[in-house]
Amino acid sequence: MPVICMLDETHLSDFSGDKKAWPIYLTIGNILSKYHNKPSNHYVITLVLLLIPPKRKNLTSKQQESIDRILQWILKSILQPLNDVSQTGIILDCGDNHKRVCFPRLCSWVADHMEHIQLLGLSPKSCPVCEVPPDELEHFHERGTYAARDYQAYIEQFEEADNLRPKAKRQIINNLKEKGMTGMAEAFSNLGLDISMLHKPDLLHSIYLGMVKHILGLLEGFLKKHKWRARFDEA
Protein backbone atom coordinates (compact mmCIF):
# COMPACT_ATOMS: atom_id res chain seq x y z
CA MET A 1 0.00 0.00 0.00
CA PRO A 2 1.94 3.06 -1.22
CA VAL A 3 1.87 5.88 1.32
CA ILE A 4 2.25 9.41 -0.06
CA CYS A 5 3.16 12.39 2.13
CA MET A 6 2.92 16.01 1.05
CA LEU A 7 4.55 18.97 2.77
CA ASP A 8 4.17 22.71 2.29
CA GLU A 9 4.77 25.64 4.61
CA THR A 10 1.64 27.78 4.27
CA HIS A 11 1.13 31.50 4.85
CA LEU A 12 -2.01 32.08 6.91
CA SER A 13 -2.54 35.70 7.87
CA ASP A 14 -0.81 39.03 8.42
CA PHE A 15 -3.30 40.25 11.01
CA SER A 16 -3.77 37.76 13.86
CA GLY A 17 -2.31 34.69 15.53
CA ASP A 18 0.38 32.51 14.00
CA LYS A 19 1.16 33.70 10.50
CA LYS A 20 2.33 30.34 9.14
CA ALA A 21 1.49 26.67 9.34
CA TRP A 22 3.70 23.76 8.28
CA PRO A 23 1.40 20.77 7.70
CA ILE A 24 2.25 17.27 6.50
CA TYR A 25 -0.59 15.70 4.53
CA LEU A 26 -1.03 11.97 3.98
CA THR A 27 -2.81 9.84 1.42
CA ILE A 28 -2.40 6.42 -0.21
CA GLY A 29 -1.61 5.65 -3.83
CA ASN A 30 -4.03 2.82 -4.65
CA ILE A 31 -7.12 5.02 -5.05
CA LEU A 32 -8.54 5.85 -8.48
CA SER A 33 -7.82 9.46 -9.44
CA LYS A 34 -11.50 10.22 -10.15
CA TYR A 35 -12.17 9.65 -6.44
CA HIS A 36 -8.80 10.76 -5.11
CA ASN A 37 -8.88 14.23 -6.71
CA LYS A 38 -12.33 15.18 -5.40
CA PRO A 39 -11.80 17.26 -2.22
CA SER A 40 -15.17 16.33 -0.72
CA ASN A 41 -14.08 12.68 -0.53
CA HIS A 42 -11.40 13.61 2.03
CA TYR A 43 -8.80 11.18 0.70
CA VAL A 44 -6.05 13.50 1.90
CA ILE A 45 -5.73 13.96 5.67
CA THR A 46 -3.56 16.22 7.80
CA LEU A 47 -1.01 14.04 9.55
CA VAL A 48 0.72 16.65 11.71
CA LEU A 49 1.51 20.36 12.00
CA LEU A 50 5.28 20.77 12.30
CA LEU A 51 6.97 23.39 14.44
CA ILE A 52 8.18 26.40 12.45
CA PRO A 53 11.79 27.24 13.40
CA PRO A 54 13.16 30.80 13.49
CA LYS A 55 14.80 32.20 10.36
CA ARG A 56 18.15 30.47 9.91
CA LYS A 57 20.09 33.64 9.13
CA ASN A 58 19.55 34.79 12.74
CA LEU A 59 20.89 31.54 14.25
CA THR A 60 24.34 30.22 15.04
CA SER A 61 25.54 27.01 13.36
CA LYS A 62 24.98 25.05 16.61
CA GLN A 63 21.40 26.37 16.86
CA GLN A 64 20.73 25.41 13.23
CA GLU A 65 22.13 21.92 13.83
CA SER A 66 20.00 21.53 16.95
CA ILE A 67 16.82 22.58 15.11
CA ASP A 68 17.57 20.17 12.24
CA ARG A 69 18.03 17.28 14.68
CA ILE A 70 14.82 18.13 16.55
CA LEU A 71 12.92 18.18 13.25
CA GLN A 72 14.38 14.80 12.30
CA TRP A 73 13.43 13.39 15.71
CA ILE A 74 9.84 14.62 15.30
CA LEU A 75 9.55 13.10 11.82
CA LYS A 76 11.11 9.85 12.99
CA SER A 77 8.54 9.61 15.80
CA ILE A 78 5.70 10.25 13.35
CA LEU A 79 6.92 7.70 10.79
CA GLN A 80 7.86 4.98 13.30
CA PRO A 81 4.49 3.16 13.00
CA LEU A 82 5.19 2.69 9.26
CA ASN A 83 8.46 0.98 10.14
CA ASP A 84 6.65 -1.35 12.51
CA VAL A 85 4.09 -2.61 9.94
CA SER A 86 5.90 -2.30 6.59
CA GLN A 87 7.46 -5.77 7.03
CA THR A 88 4.90 -7.63 9.15
CA GLY A 89 1.75 -6.13 7.61
CA ILE A 90 -1.47 -4.99 9.28
CA ILE A 91 -5.09 -6.07 8.82
CA LEU A 92 -7.18 -3.16 7.53
CA ASP A 93 -10.81 -2.66 6.54
CA CYS A 94 -11.10 -2.01 2.80
CA GLY A 95 -13.76 -0.07 0.92
CA ASP A 96 -15.47 -3.25 -0.35
CA ASN A 97 -16.14 -4.43 3.24
CA HIS A 98 -13.34 -7.02 3.12
CA LYS A 99 -10.39 -7.21 5.50
CA ARG A 100 -6.94 -7.50 3.96
CA VAL A 101 -3.36 -7.79 5.15
CA CYS A 102 -1.71 -4.54 3.98
CA PHE A 103 1.96 -3.59 3.89
CA PRO A 104 2.13 0.23 3.96
CA ARG A 105 5.35 1.64 2.47
CA LEU A 106 6.35 5.27 2.19
CA CYS A 107 6.90 5.81 -1.55
CA SER A 108 6.70 9.55 -2.17
CA TRP A 109 7.32 12.85 -0.42
CA VAL A 110 5.81 15.69 -2.46
CA ALA A 111 7.31 19.08 -1.59
CA ASP A 112 9.17 21.99 -3.11
CA HIS A 113 12.95 21.92 -3.42
CA MET A 114 13.74 23.97 -0.29
CA GLU A 115 11.63 21.71 1.91
CA HIS A 116 13.22 18.60 0.40
CA ILE A 117 16.72 19.78 1.15
CA GLN A 118 15.78 20.77 4.70
CA LEU A 119 14.37 17.31 5.42
CA LEU A 120 17.24 15.49 3.68
CA GLY A 121 19.99 17.60 5.27
CA LEU A 122 21.28 19.12 2.03
CA SER A 123 22.69 22.51 1.09
CA PRO A 124 20.33 24.64 -1.07
CA LYS A 125 22.00 23.99 -4.45
CA SER A 126 22.39 20.23 -4.02
CA CYS A 127 20.63 17.50 -5.96
CA PRO A 128 18.66 15.10 -3.69
CA VAL A 129 19.37 12.15 -6.00
CA CYS A 130 23.08 12.30 -6.92
CA GLU A 131 26.32 14.07 -5.96
CA VAL A 132 26.48 16.38 -8.98
CA PRO A 133 28.29 19.67 -8.13
CA PRO A 134 26.08 22.80 -8.00
CA ASP A 135 27.77 24.36 -11.05
CA GLU A 136 26.92 21.27 -13.13
CA LEU A 137 23.21 21.10 -12.31
CA GLU A 138 22.00 22.73 -15.52
CA HIS A 139 24.01 20.43 -17.81
CA PHE A 140 22.85 17.11 -19.21
CA HIS A 141 24.76 14.08 -17.91
CA GLU A 142 24.57 10.43 -18.79
CA ARG A 143 23.21 8.17 -16.05
CA GLY A 144 26.03 7.11 -13.74
CA THR A 145 28.23 10.16 -14.32
CA TYR A 146 27.92 11.08 -10.65
CA ALA A 147 27.47 8.73 -7.72
CA ALA A 148 23.96 8.26 -6.35
CA ARG A 149 23.46 9.60 -2.85
CA ASP A 150 23.83 7.02 -0.08
CA TYR A 151 21.97 8.65 2.81
CA GLN A 152 22.55 5.70 5.12
CA ALA A 153 26.32 6.07 4.64
CA TYR A 154 26.04 9.80 5.39
CA ILE A 155 24.19 9.06 8.62
CA GLU A 156 26.88 6.59 9.69
CA GLN A 157 29.61 9.15 8.95
CA PHE A 158 27.84 11.86 10.98
CA GLU A 159 27.42 9.44 13.89
CA GLU A 160 31.08 8.44 13.63
CA ALA A 161 32.14 12.10 13.67
CA ASP A 162 30.21 12.70 16.92
CA ASN A 163 32.57 10.28 18.70
CA LEU A 164 35.84 11.70 17.36
CA ARG A 165 38.16 14.46 18.48
CA PRO A 166 37.47 17.97 17.06
CA LYS A 167 40.14 17.83 14.31
CA ALA A 168 39.07 14.42 12.99
CA LYS A 169 35.42 15.38 13.32
CA ARG A 170 36.00 18.58 11.35
CA GLN A 171 37.64 16.62 8.53
CA ILE A 172 34.66 14.25 8.17
CA ILE A 173 32.15 17.12 8.34
CA ASN A 174 34.08 19.06 5.68
CA ASN A 175 34.11 16.00 3.40
CA LEU A 176 30.36 15.67 3.81
CA LYS A 177 29.83 19.37 3.11
CA GLU A 178 31.76 19.02 -0.15
CA LYS A 179 29.09 16.51 -1.16
CA GLY A 180 26.37 19.00 -0.19
CA MET A 181 25.45 17.39 3.14
CA THR A 182 24.69 19.60 6.14
CA GLY A 183 22.80 17.11 8.33
CA MET A 184 21.29 13.63 8.60
CA ALA A 185 18.07 12.35 7.01
CA GLU A 186 17.65 10.22 10.12
CA ALA A 187 13.84 10.26 10.04
CA PHE A 188 13.75 8.02 6.95
CA SER A 189 16.65 5.72 7.80
CA ASN A 190 14.62 2.87 9.35
CA LEU A 191 11.93 2.58 6.69
CA GLY A 192 13.80 0.15 4.41
CA LEU A 193 13.78 2.39 1.33
CA ASP A 194 16.06 4.38 -0.94
CA ILE A 195 15.69 7.85 0.57
CA SER A 196 16.60 9.62 -2.68
CA MET A 197 13.58 8.00 -4.37
CA LEU A 198 11.25 9.91 -2.02
CA HIS A 199 12.17 13.09 -3.87
CA LYS A 200 9.05 14.03 -5.85
CA PRO A 201 8.92 17.77 -6.66
CA ASP A 202 5.45 19.30 -6.52
CA LEU A 203 3.61 20.32 -9.71
CA LEU A 204 3.55 24.01 -8.84
CA HIS A 205 7.33 24.46 -8.74
CA SER A 206 8.48 21.81 -11.21
CA ILE A 207 5.84 22.22 -13.94
CA TYR A 208 3.80 25.41 -13.56
CA LEU A 209 6.56 27.73 -12.36
CA GLY A 210 9.31 25.81 -14.15
CA MET A 211 8.47 24.22 -17.50
CA VAL A 212 5.40 26.35 -18.33
CA LYS A 213 7.29 29.58 -17.62
CA HIS A 214 10.20 28.34 -19.76
CA ILE A 215 7.94 27.31 -22.68
CA LEU A 216 5.99 30.59 -22.59
CA GLY A 217 9.30 32.48 -22.68
CA LEU A 218 10.32 30.57 -25.82
CA LEU A 219 6.89 31.19 -27.36
CA GLU A 220 7.03 34.91 -26.66
CA GLY A 221 10.47 35.17 -28.27
CA PHE A 222 9.23 33.27 -31.34
CA LEU A 223 6.17 35.52 -31.72
CA LYS A 224 8.22 38.65 -31.27
CA LYS A 225 10.75 37.53 -33.91
CA HIS A 226 8.03 36.95 -36.50
CA LYS A 227 5.97 40.00 -35.43
CA TRP A 228 2.97 37.85 -34.49
CA ARG A 229 2.50 38.98 -30.88
CA ALA A 230 -0.46 41.26 -31.64
CA ARG A 231 -2.25 38.55 -33.65
CA PHE A 232 -1.59 36.01 -30.89
CA ASP A 233 -3.00 38.38 -28.23
CA GLU A 234 -6.11 38.99 -30.34
CA ALA A 235 -6.62 35.25 -30.76
Summary of the structure (lengths in Angstrom):
residues: 235
radius of gyration: 21.6
end to end distance: 47.2
largest distance: 70.3
contacts: 575
relative contact order: 0.12
helix: 46%
strand: 18%
